[in-house]
Amino acid sequence: MSQSSSSRRASERGIFGGYIRCMDAVSVAAAILAAALLALGVLAVVHMVFVRYAMGESTVWQTEFTTFAISAAMLLGTPYVLKTGGHVAVTVLPDAMRGLPKHLMQLTASLVGLVFCLALAYGCWYYFYEAYAFEWTTGTVWNPPLWPALLPVAVGASLLSLQYVAEILRGEA
């Protein structure tokens, strides 16, 4: 049995393994929600085009809804992208390394990413709180409350932070 497979199996057991499996499942669920939001955004654009050009009427909510839905989809999908390694990365240096130096480089990069995501999550939750507490609206013709658009952004940043922890525990980040 190789060293990496034995360490991987160790990370899949116990409380850490349970956390990793839980976060992997939450990331998949968030990705499914992100896909649904993306589809709703596309449908809103189709509806907007139909209303404007086929019926000759003005639109009120479609542009703003599409912006909110696609922004939410982007951030809710990020934990799954991290989990699957689907993000864009320059790996020339890590690929040239082996063993402990490679692991330390990947761990350092993951910790920097985690710190950034934690700061982002904090800022997003603070912004969400302000929008909710002070009843901010978008100020547009549709003028919906702003907090529903900010909630998925804060949740997505938080889930990305938690997925970073899972990847660090898995030892693959």
N, C-alpha and C positions, 0 to 999 in steps of 0.2 A: 504494500500500500504506500502510495507516495505521500510526501509531507503535505502537499496542498489538499489532497482529498481527506486526509485525517484531520487537518485543521478546519476544513469546510464542514465535515461531519460534527466536529465539536461545536462549531458555531450554530448548527441546526438543532442542538439539544438544549434543554433547560429553558430558563426564562428568556435568555437572549434569542434562542431559536424561536420561541413563541412570539416574541416581539417582531422578529424578522418576518415570520409567516403572516402575522397580523398586518404589518405595514405593507407587505406585498399584496395582500388581498384588498386592503384599503386603496392602494395605488391603482389596482385594476378597476375597482369600482369607480374611483374618481375619473379614470380614463374613459370608462363607459359613459359617465355623465358628461364629460368633456365632448365626446363624440356626439351625444344627443344635442348639446348646446350648439355645437358647430353646425349640425344639420338644421336646427331651428334658425340659426343666423342666415343660412343659405336660403331657407324657405321665406324668411322675411324679406330678403333682397329680391327674390322672385316675385313675391307679392307686391313689393314696392314698384318694380318695373312694370308689372301688369297694371297696377292702379294708375301710375303716371302716364304710361304710353298707350295702353289699350283703352283705358276709361277716361283719360284726360283729366284726372283729379289730382289734387295735391296729397302728399303723404305727411303724416304727423309723427308717428312712432317708429317707423321701420328702421330708419338710419340709426337712431339712438339704441334701439333694441339690438340691432345687429352688432353695433360696437360693444355693447355690454356682453352679449352672448359669446362673441368670439374672444373677447378679452378674458372672460371667465373660463372658456374652453382652453385657452392657451395656458393659464396658470394652473387649472385643475389637472391638466394633462402632464405637467412637468414631473410629478413624482414617478409616474409610469415610465417616462422617458429616461429618467435617472436609473430606475430599477432595471430596465432592459438594455442600458448602455447605448441608447439611441441618440444621445447628444453629440454635437460636433466637438471633436477634441483633436488637438495636435499631440500625437503620441510618439514622435520620433525619439525623443530622449528616453522616456520610460520603456519603450520597446527595445532600446539598445542595452538597457540595464537588466540585471538579474538579482534575485535574492533580496537581502535586507535593504540595500540602497533603493531598489525599485519600490519595495513596500513602503519605505519611509517617505519617498517622494509622493506616492499615491495618497498616503495617509495625510501628509501635509496639505496637499491640494484639496482633499476632502474636508479637512478641518477648516481651511480658509473658506471653502464653499459653504460649509455649515454656518460659520460665523456670519457670512454675508446674508444667508437666507434667514437666520434668526433676526438680524437687524431689519431685514425687509419685512418679515412677519410682524415684528413689533411696530414698525411704522404703518403697516397696512391695518393692523388692529386698532391702532390709535386713530388713524384717519376714519376708519369705520365707526368707531365710538363717537367721534365728533359729528360725523354726518348723521348718525342716529340720534344722539342727544340734542343736537341743535336743529334737528329736522331740516337738514339741507335738502334742496331739490336741485335738479340739473339746470334750471333756468332757461329751458328751451320751450318750444310751443307745447310739447307733450308734458313737460315738467314733472316727471315722476320723482319720488324720493330717491336720494342718491345712495342710501345705505344698501339696498338690495343689489346694486351693481358692485359695491365694494366688498360685500361679504364673500363671494367666491374668490376674490383676489387674496383676501386675508387667509381664507381656508387653504387655498392653493399654496401660498407661501409657507404656511405652517406645515402642511403635509409634505412639502418638499424638504423642509428642515428635518422632519421625522424620518423621511426616507433616507436622507443623508446619514442619520444615526444608524439606521438599519444596514446601509451599505458599509459603514465603518465597522459595525459589529460582524458583518458577514466576512469582512476582510478582503473585499474585492474593490473597494472604492479607491 
